């Protein structure tokens, strides 16, 4: 077995590693609902050590605060699955790494945890670049048959965000 990950994720991860390596860019990930799958996909690619600086798996609210510096009031007032939280996660990943670009993912993969406002499949993505203040964050509704498919789709979106 060469990889436990699907071929399309590996192909996209290869593009991310190769394209960022050509530019000399370092990457960090800040993952919640994907549980480290984006970093895992990147590390499946030979040469990824030249690109991936580090990955933060911040599944709990407390870890988002401690490891990434997400303000408690953001999580309390807007929730862990919010554009503000994902943006703060991405900014924290830049601040606490040597990365030039970071992606953050927070969402409701299910089968439980969804609400009327944030149903299962609600995933928020953010991208931050060192030295740039522009906000690049978006909430999406990912369709899928179960938790695995929602997480799979989230990994694909996150990898796309890491392309230069």
N, C-alpha and C positions, 0 to 999 in steps of 0.2 A: 504494500500500500504506500503510495507516494504522499497522499494527503487525505485527511478526513474531511476536508472542506470541498464544496462543490466547484466544478471547473469554472463556472462563470465568476465566482468570487475570486478564485485564484488568478484568473486572467486579468481582472480589474486590479487586484492587488499588485500584480506584476507591473501593470502600467503605472500605478501610483509610485512604486519603488523606482522604476526606471526613469520616469519623467522627473521626479523630484531629485534623484541622484544627478541627473544631467545639469540641474540648476544649483546643486549643492545645498538644497533645502533639507532641513531637519523637520520631523513630524512628531507631534505628541497627540495622544488620544485621551479623552475623558469620557468614560463609558459608564452608563448605568444599566439600562435594560438589555444591552448587548453583552454585558458581562465580560468584556475583554475580547470579544470575537473579532473586532476590527484589528486590534493589535495582533491577534493570533493569525489573521489572514496575511497581514504584512510580514510577519516573521516566518511564514511558510516560503517566502521568496528568498532565494540566495542573494546576498548582497544587501539585505534589508538593514543590516547593522549600520550601514553608511547613511541611512535615512531615518529610521525610527529611533528617536531619542528615548522616549518612555511612554508607557501607557498607565493611566490611572483608572482603576475600576472602583468607582464610588457608588456603590449600590444603595447604601443607606444615606439618609439626609445628613447624619452626623459626619460621615466620611466626606461628603461634598463640602461641608463646612471646614473640616479639619485639613483635608488634603489639598483642596482647591480654593479655599477662602470664600466660598459662597456665603453671603450674608444670611444669617438666620431669618431676618425679617422678610427676605425675598421668598424663601421657602414657605414660611408661615403664611404670608399674605397671598402669594400667587401659586404655591405648590411646587413640588419637585418637577412636575411635568409642565413646564412653562417656558416661554421664550426667554424670559428674564433669567431663569435658573440655568438653562442651557448656555446662554450667553456668558453668564458668570463662570460657569464651568470651563468654557473654552478660554476665557481670559485667564482663569486660574491655571489652566494647563500651560499657557504661554509663560505666565509669571514664574511657575515652579518647574520650569524645564529650560532646556537650551534650544527648544524648537522654534522654527520660523513660522510654522503654521500648526494650528491645532483644530481638531474637530471634537465636538461634544454631542452626546446622544443621551436623551432621557425620555422614557415613555412607559406606556401601559401595554405590556405584551400579553397579559391575560394568563389564564382564563378569568381570573378574578381581578379586582382592583379598579375596574372601569366605573365611571359615573355617567350621568346624562351629559354633563359638560365635557368630560374627557373619557369617552368610551374606549374599550379595548381596541388597540390599534392606533391610538393617539401617540405619536412620537414627535419629539422636538429635536431639531438639529441646529447646531451653531458652528460657525467657522470663525476663527480669529487668526489674524496675522500679526506678527511682531511689528510694532511701530505704527500700526494702522488702527484708528479708532472706530472705523465704520462697523455698524452692526449688521451681521450676516447671520440671521437666525430665522427659522421657519418651523411652524407646526404643520404636521401632515397626518392624514388618516391612512394608515397602511392596511390594506385588505389582506386577509390570509386565513387559511384553515389552521387555526391554532397558534400557540405561542411560538413554535419553531419557525413557522413561515413569516410571522411578523418580525421576528429577530433577524431572519435571513434577509428580508427586504430592507430592514434598517441598516444592516451592514453594507449592502449595495449602495444605498443613498450616501452613507458616510464616506465610503471609499470614493465615490464620485466627487464629493466635496473636497477631497484631498488632491485631486488632479490640478496641476498648475493651469 
